[in-house]
Amino acid sequence: MNAAIVDAIRTKRRLRFDYHRRPRLVEPQCYGIGTKGTELLRGHQVAGGSQPEPLFDVAKIVDLVVLDEVFERPGPNYRRDDSAMMTIFSQL
């Protein structure tokens, strides 16, 4: 479990990281274990990709930085208890 991601969700702070060699700016919403046993992060993607609220495989995240930038509310499609996750470590 990544404590930085848990803390970012708890404090509603944006994340910056590289994913598939592209920089991303993400507002983290839900973090846990997916149905295939991988750690997943659901986030509202502010910059860096075309999907607004993708699932990120945490093992493929590179250079993760928790920013001082805060956000006020989840993305428009956010739902608690994300059905893509068997176990949830942290969620908005």
Backbone hydrogen bonds, N-H to C=O, Kabsch-Sander energy under -0.5 kcal/mol:
donor,donor_aa,acceptor,acceptor_aa,energy
3,A,1,M,-0.8
6,V,2,N,-1.9
7,D,3,A,-2.6
8,A,4,A,-2.2
9,I,5,I,-2.2
10,R,6,V,-2.3
11,T,7,D,-2.5
12,K,8,A,-0.6
12,K,9,I,-0.7
13,R,8,A,-2.4
14,R,69,E,-2.7
15,L,26,V,-3.3
16,R,65,V,-2.5
17,F,24,R,-1.6
18,D,62,V,-3.0
19,Y,22,R,-2.5
20,H,60,K,-0.5
22,R,19,Y,-0.9
24,R,17,F,-3.0
25,L,47,A,-2.6
26,V,15,L,-2.7
27,E,44,H,-2.7
29,Q,42,R,-2.8
30,C,42,R,-1.9
31,Y,90,S,-2.6
32,G,40,L,-2.3
33,I,87,T,-2.7
34,G,38,T,-3.3
35,T,84,A,-0.9
37,G,34,G,-1.9
40,L,32,G,-3.2
41,L,56,F,-2.3
42,R,30,C,-3.3
43,G,41,L,-0.5
43,G,54,P,-1.6
44,H,27,E,-2.7
45,Q,43,G,-0.8
45,Q,52,P,-3.4
46,V,25,L,-2.7
46,V,44,H,-0.7
47,A,25,L,-1.6
56,F,41,L,-3.0
58,V,39,E,-2.2
58,V,56,F,-0.8
60,K,57,D,-2.1
61,I,58,V,-1.4
62,V,18,D,-2.5
65,V,16,R,-2.5
67,L,14,R,-2.8
67,L,65,V,-0.6
71,F,12,K,-2.1
78,Y,75,G,-1.6
85,M,82,D,-1.7
86,M,33,I,-2.5
87,T,33,I,-1.5
89,F,31,Y,-2.5
89,F,87,T,-0.5
90,S,31,Y,-1.8
92,L,29,Q,-2.1
